[in-house]
Amino acid sequence: MMEEATAPSVHELNQALQLFGIADYAVFAFMLLLCAAIGVYFGFFAGARSADDYLMGGRSMGVVPISMSLIASFISGITLLGTPTEIYLHGTQYTFIAIGVLLMAFVLAYAYLPVFHNLQLTSTYEYLERRFGKEARLIGSVLFVIGIITWIPIVIYVPALAFNQVTGVNVHVVTPLVCLVCIFYTCVGGLKAVVWTDVVQTVAMFGSMLLVIAKGTADVGGLGVVWSRNWESGRIESPSWDLDPTVRHTFWTMSVGGATFWLQTSGVNQNMMQRYLALPTRGRARASVCIFVLGALFLIFTCCYSGLLIYATYYDCDPLTTKLAAAKDQLLPLLVMRTLGQWPGLPGCFVAGVFSAALSSMSTAMNSMAAVVLEDFYKTFFAKKPLTDRQTNVLMKTVVVVTGVVCVSLVFVVEKLGSILQLSMSLGAMTNGPALGIFTMGLFLPWVNNKGMLAGSCAGLLVMGWIVLGAQAAIATGDMAFPTKPFSVQGCTYSFAAHAVNATLAPAHAYADASSDVFPLYRVSYLWYTLLGVVVSTAVALPVSFLTGANRPQDVDARLLSPVVRRFFRARSAPAAGPAPAANGYKSVELHIIPNSQSAEEKEKEAMLES
């Protein structure tokens, strides 16, 4: 490190890195204006004529825009900024989440999606009413609302961190301004506006990330340098086959635990399923699953490589130790300003991409919240008071606005908590486990009755709330910590508080286990939370169902069971009352031969029209 007399301070260097210029602000503003313009078009020029148009796009959306919307909703700013930070701090074990995503897609396409699509639902929680009754639908909807209210603030906070790093503008100034745009286009444009803004935002996400890694890799000397520096630090890791559930990341937590987590968020969650149900046929829905998985995996690997690139760039001067980056999740924006800062407009493109990821997730969640409030709450409790088209429109748009305002307000809470990637998955899993458990009971366990479902879901929510909140409290107080990979500050060329750091930090295995005295269940890896919630819910639901008079499989409508188990009960199943849903998007019709009684003049007119 240079002598303090001549070296710039960390504050001076940080100020120098905040190079957001007029061109960058212009690019950022253009992205927001384009999103708003899409909302105006679908809201006022190609407006939704009914609630089905507003919430489901008339069930006539195309595969490509829906697939890109799914990618944008799945890959939020949490992934764009949180994943590189995870790789930088803890190594490449997280990349095996790709196995979990592939397993999730297979199970979704063949076990869950066929049932929901054939029933032609607007809300996935309508399924729970058909299977168990109104109580189940209400529980599923409440879990969804809790999940959204705890998730959106994290999604909003992430891009605000990036914006703060490159501009110095306070997080709580930029957050409400940008979210107003999102609330506006979601409110006026409905699902079609959400999907088409997602298309624009997905392009921005991919473009900005590829730009950063291409320029950053060239700056450090090429791919070989990136690999060698990370290899020497121990960040390049082979799969860990450890079966200990308290180990934060192993092959098993990434594949099995990760698959369960993403199955809930991408399989039965209203956010994602609403897009699949907007497609006209089940075949197209499955095609969108394939495209979605390919795009999601590509972006995940891109984010993981970005983490390796951050370390290769700062391998001898850790910006977290020197406080060049004020927060862990500002590492990627810091890299952006270092690599792209001298090119006007490019940092603005990156920040626009990060905000695009956040806005796509936020708009999807708010549109889905409108669907749940209308279908699962209002129509359940006020079925005898149907709304007019105008009243329905007002209700849905009010829900969007209120949800957006509440979530923006909760950003103040999120900034006090820990790593955004783990925080997002942990809080999501608190409700994900019980929610996935209810659907699992319905689709795969025909014996479970209403009483068993109620007991199981309540037990799952209580147990997971206790574990997740207890673990987060232990992390917040410092009682539970996670070892990181080694860092160095020996090559720093600027001054910083020397007492805050040793020249080279100890390797991960040399850290004392600060978590050994924490309650064992709190130490279970956060990626097991969803599966644990499913296990607790079903473990309680099955015995309660048998004690209170379990369902007979032949009394359960076969259409409400997953195709995986339906074949075992098909011969004994009796269809439920009401018309059978169309299969694969086609309807059966009856043909009749009608005698030809047209006059010669009518035949002549018809022939002229056909010609």
N, C-alpha and C positions, 0 to 999 in steps of 0.2 A: 504494500500500500504506500502511496506517495506521502510525503511529509504533509502534516495538516496545514502548514503555512502556505503551501502552493496548491493543495488539492481542493477542488470545489466541495462544498458540503452536500449532504444527501438532499437537503431542502432545495439548494440551488439546482442540483441535477434534476430533481423531480419537476421543478418549475420549467426547466429547459425541455423536458420530455412532453410537457403539455403544449403541443404544437398545433392544436386544432385551429385551423385557419378558416377564412371565409369560404373557400372551396369545400372544406369538410362540412361546415354547417349547411352549405347549399345542397350537398349530396344527401345529408341526413334529412333536411327539410323536404327534399324532393320525394324521398321514400314515404314520409308521413303524408304528404299531399296526394301521392298516388294511391295510397290505401284509402284515404278519405274520398277520393274521386270514385273509386270502385264502389264504395258504400253509397255514394250519391247516385251512381248509375243504377244499381240494383234496387235502391230505395225509392227512386222517383221516376225512372225511365223504364225499368224492367222490373217493377215492384212485385212483391209477393201478393197474390190475390187471396190467399187463404193461409190458415195456420200451417197446413201441410207444406205449402210453398216456403213459408218463412223458416220452418224448422227442419224440413227434409228436402228442400229444393225440388219439390214435386216428384221425388223418387225417380228422377230422370237424369241424374248427373252422369258425367263421363268418367271412365276408369282413370285416366291420366290425372285430371285435376283432383279427383278424390284421393288418389294415391299420394300426390304431392302434398295435399292438405293433411293426410295422415302423418307423413314424414315431418311436416312442420309442427304438428301438434305433439308428436312423440319427442322430437328433438327441440327442447326449449333452450333458453339461454342458460339454464342450469347445466345442461349437457355441454354446451359450447365453452363455458368458462369453468365449470366444476370438474369435468373430466380431465383437461390438461393439468389442473391443479392436483388432482388425485394421482396422476402418473408422476408428476414432478416430486411429490412428497413421498409416495409409497411404492412406486414401481409399476411394472406392467401387468401385475396379476389381474387387474381390473379388466384387461382386454378380453379375458375369457367370458365376459358377459355376452359376447357374440354367440356362444353356444346356447346360452339361455334364451336369447332372442329367436334363434332358429327353432328351438324346442317349442317356444311359445307360439310361433307362427303355425307349426304343424298341428298342435292341439287346437288352436283357435279355428283353423280352416276346416277341420274334420270332426270336431267334437262340440263346439259351441256355436259357431256361425250358422250352420245349417238350420238349427232350431229357431234362432232369432229371426233369420231372414225369411224363413217360410211362414212365420207367424205375422210378418209385415207389421212389426211394432213401430211406434214412434218413440216410446220410452222403453228401455230394456227392463225396467222395473215392472212394467205391465205383465211381463212373463211371471214374475213372482206372485202376482194376484191370481193369475190363471192356475198356477201350481199350488199355492198355499192359501191364498185369500188376501184381503185388503191389508191386514196387519203386516204381512211380509212385504208388500209393495211399499208401505209406509216406512218400514225399517230400512229397506234398501235405499229409498230416496233420501232419508235422513242421513245415512252413512255417506251418500254421495255429496250432499250439501256440506257436511263437516269436512270431507276430504277436499272439496273445492275451496272452501274458505281458508283452509290451512295451507293449500298449495299455491294458489294464485299470488299471494303476497311474496312468496319466495321467487316465483317466476318474474315478478315485476322488479324486485330488488336487484336481481342479477345484472341486467343491462344498465341499471342506474349506476352500479359500481364501475362498469366499464366506462361509462360516460364521465364519471367523476375522475377516473384515472387520466383520461386524455384531455379533459377540459378544466378540471378543478371546480366545476359547478356542483353544488351541494346535491346529494342524492334526493333530498326531499323537495327540491325545486323542479328537477327534470321529471321525476316520477309522475306527478299529477298531470303535467302538461302533455306528456306523451300518451298517458292512459286515456286522456280525454278523446284523443283521436281514435283510439281503439274502441272505446265505448260508443263513439259516434257511428263508426261504420258498421259495427255489430248491431247496434240498435236499429238503424234505418234500413240496412241491407239484408239482414237475415243470413241463412246458411249459404246462399249463393255468394254473397259478398265475402263471408268468412273464407269460403273455399278458394275463391279467386285471389283474394289478398294473400292467402297461404301460398298459392302458386308463385306469386311475385316474391314473397318473403323466402320461400325455399330456394329460389334462384339466387337471391342475395346471400343466404347462408352459405351455400356451396361455393359461390364465387369468392366471398370474403375469406373463407377458411383456406381455399386453395391458393389464393393470392399470398396470404401470410406465410404458409409453409413453403411455397416455392421461393420467395424472396429470402425468408429466414434461413433456409437450408443453404442457399447460395452464399449468404453472408458468413456462415460459420465454416465454410470450406467443403460442403458437399455431404451426401448421405453417409459416407464412410466415417466422417468426423462425428456426426450425430450418433451413430451406432457405437463407435469406440468409446466416446466419453460416457455414454450411459452404461455401457457394458462394464467399464472400469469402476463405476460407482455402485454397481449391483442393481441398477434399475431394470435391466433386461432380465426377466425371470422366466423360468420354466414353470409348468403347472405345479401347484402345491396340492399334494394328495392327502393332506392332513384331515382326519375325520373329526377333529375337535371343533364343536360348533361355536366356541368362543373365539376362534381364530377369525380375524376380520374378513380376510379374503382368501379363499382356496378355490380349487377347481370346482368343488362341490357347491360351495356357496354361490359361485358365479353361474354355474349351469343350472342346477336344480332350484336353488333359492331365487336366482335371477329370473328363471323361466316363470316361476310362480308369481313373482312380483309383476312382471310385464304382462302376464296373462290377465291379471285383474285390471291393470291400467289400460291394456290394449284389447282385451277380450270381452269383458262384461261391463266395462265402464261406459257410461253414457257418452262421454266425450268422443270416444273412438267409434263405438258401435253405431252412433248416429250417422256417421259417414258411410259405413258399410251398408246401412239400411237405406241410404239415399240412392243406391244403385238399383237398377231395375231387375237384375237377375242374380241368382246365387253364384253362377259362373263368373260373372263380372266382379262380384264381391271377392271371390277367391283370387282372381287375377290381381285385384288391388292389394290383397295381402302380400302376394309375391313381390310386387313392385315396391310396396312399402318396406318390406324387410330388406331388400337389396339397398334401397336408399338409406335406410336407417343404419345398416351395418357399415356402409361406406362412410357416413358421417361420423359414426362412433370411432372407426379406425383413424379417420382424419384428426379427430379431437385427441385421441391417444398419442398419435405421432406429434401433435402440437406440444404435448407435455414433454416428450423426449427432446424436442427442439428447444423448449424453454431451458431445460437443464444444460443442453449443449451450448447455449448462448451464455448462460450465467453460471457455468460450472465452477468458476474460481471466484465468484463474487455474488453470493446468494442475496437477492433483493429483499427477501423476507427478514433475514438477519439484520441487514443494514437499514431496514425500514424504508427502502426506496419504493416498495409496494406497501401501501398502508394495510391492505387486507390480502389474505391468501388468494382469493378469487380475482385479484387484479393482475395476476401474473401474465395472462395472455394479452390484455390491453397494453401492459408495459412492453411486451415484446413487439406488439404492433407499432407502437410509437417509435421504438428503436429501429425497426426495419423499414417502415413505410412513412415515417414522419416527414421525411424530406420531399415526398411526392404529394403535392396538394391534391386533396380529394380522396386519396386512398384510405387514410385513417377514418374519414367520414363514411366510406363504403363499408369498412369493417364494423364500425359501431352501428351503422344502419342494419347490417346483417344480424348482429347480436340482438338488437331491438326487434328485428323482424321475427326472430325465433320466439321472443317473449310475447310479442303481440299476437302471433298466431296461436300460441297456447292459451293466452288470456281470452281471445275472441271465441275460440272453440269452447272454452269452459263456460263463458257467459251465455252463449247460444244454447248449450246443453242445459244450463241451469234454467233457462226460460222454458225449455221442453219439459223438464222435470216438474217445475212449479205448476205449469198448466195441466199436464197430463196426470201427474201423480198426487198433487195436492188439491188443486181446485176441483178437478173433475171427480176426485174421490170424495171430498167433503161437501161439495156443492153440486152434486150430480143433477139435482132437481131444479137448478138455476142456470140453465145454459146461457153462455155469453153470445152476444152478437159478434159479427166479424170485427166491428170497430172496437168493442170492449176487449176481445181477445188480443187484438193488436196492441192496445194500450197496456194490457197486463204484461204481455211478453216484453215490451220495450221498457216498462218500469222495472221489471226483474233485472234486465241487463244493466240498467243504470245503477240501481241499488247495489247489486253485486259488485260492480266495478268500484263504486265509491267505498264500500266497506273494505274491500281487499286492498285498495290503495292506502287506506288508513292503517291497516295492520302491518305495513312495511316497517313502521317504527319498532314493532316487536321483533321482526325477523332479523334486523341488523344486530340485535343483541345476542343472537344464537351462533352456532358453530358452522362447520363446513356445509356449504349449500347442497352439495351432492348427497352427502349422508343425511343431512337434515331433511331434505325433500323426500328421500326414500323412507326414512324412519317415520315421519309424521304421516306419509301416505299409507304406509303399511299398518298403521294403527287402525284405520278403517278398512283397508284393502283386504286384510285377512278375513274378518267376519263377513264382508260383502261377498268375496269370492266363495266363502264357505256356504252361504245361503244358496248361491247358484249351483254349486257343486252338489249340495243335497238334492236340489230340485232336478237336476239333469241326470244324476248318476245313482241316486238312492231313492227308489220309489217308495220304500217303506216309511220314510220320514214324513210325519204329519205336521199340522200347523203348530201344535203345542211343542213338538220337538224342535221345530225351526225357531220358534220364539226363544226357547230356553238356550239353544245352541248359539244363536246370534248374540243374545245378551251376554252370555258367558264369554264368548270370543271378544266382544268389545271391551268388557271390563278387564279381562286378563291382558289383552294387548295394550289397552290404555295404561294400565299399571306398569307393564314392562317398558313400553316406549317412553313414557314421560319420566319414569325412574332413570332410564339410561340417559336421556337428554339432560336431566338434572345433574347426574354424575359427571357428564362431559362439561356442562357449563361451570360447575364448581371446581373442575380440575381433578376430581377424584378418579376419573377414568380418562386415560390418555392412550394414544396409539403411536407406536414407534415409527419414525420416519427414516428415510434413506439419508446417507451422510451429505453434508454441505460444506462448502469452503468459502472463506472470504480473503484468502491470501492474495488474490489478484486484483482486489478493489483499487481503483484509481481515484477515489473520492473519500472524503472524511465522513465518519459517522461515530456514534457513541461507542467507544471501544469497550466499555464495561459491559455492553449488552451481549457480547459474543466472544467465543474463543476462535482462534484462527481457523481451526478445522474441527467440526463437530464430530462426535463419536458415531460409529456406525450403528445401524438399527439394533443389532443384537446386544449392544452394550448398554442399552437403556434399562434402567430399573423398571420392573412392572408396577406402574402406579395404580393398576386396576385390580391387584390381587385381593384387596380387602372389600371390593365392591360385590354386592349380592350377585350370585352366579347368573341368574336369568338376565340381569342387566347387561352382562358381558357377552351374551349371545350375539353373533353377528347380525347386523341390521338387515341383511339380505335373507335371513331365515324368518323374519317377522311375519311376512304374508303367509308362508306355509304353516307356521306355528298357529296363526289365527284360524286357518282352515281346519287344522287338526283339532284344536280346542273346540271349535264350533261343532264339527261333526261328531266328536267324541262325546259331547253332551247331548246332541240332538238324537242320535240313534237310540240310546237306552231310554231317554224320556219318551220317544215315540212308541217303543215297544211296551213301556209301562202304562201308557195312556191309550193304547189301541192303535198299533201301527197300520198304515195303509196296506191294502192288498195290492200287489203290482197290477193285477188285472183291472183295478178300479181307477188307475191313473192313465190319462190320455197319452197314448204312445207318442203323439206329436210333441209332448212336453218333455220327453226324454231324449238324451243325446243318442245319435245314431250308433255310438259305440256300444251302448247297452240295450238299445231299443230292440234289437233282434232277439234278445233273450225273453222279452215280454210281449212281443208283437202278437203272438197267437192268442194271448189271453186278454189283450187290452181292448177296452171299449172306448170309442171316440167320444169326446165331450160334446155337449150340446152346442149347436151353432154350426155355421158353415165351415168346412175344412179350408185351411189356407191353401193358396196356390203353391205348387211346387216348382222351384226353379223359375219363378216369375211367369209361368204360363197358366192359363185357366182352361178348364174343361168346358166345352160347349157342345150342345146337342144340335144336330143338323136335321132339318125337316125339308121334305120336297114340297114345294108350293106350286100348285097348278098355274100354268101360264095363261093368264086371262087378259093380257094386254091387247089393246086394239092395234090395228096396223099402223095408225098414226103415231101411237106411243112408241111402238117398236122402231119406227123410222127416226124419231127424235132421239131415242136412246142410242141407236147406231151412230148418229151424227156426233153425239157427245163423246162416245168411246173413241171415235176416229180423231 
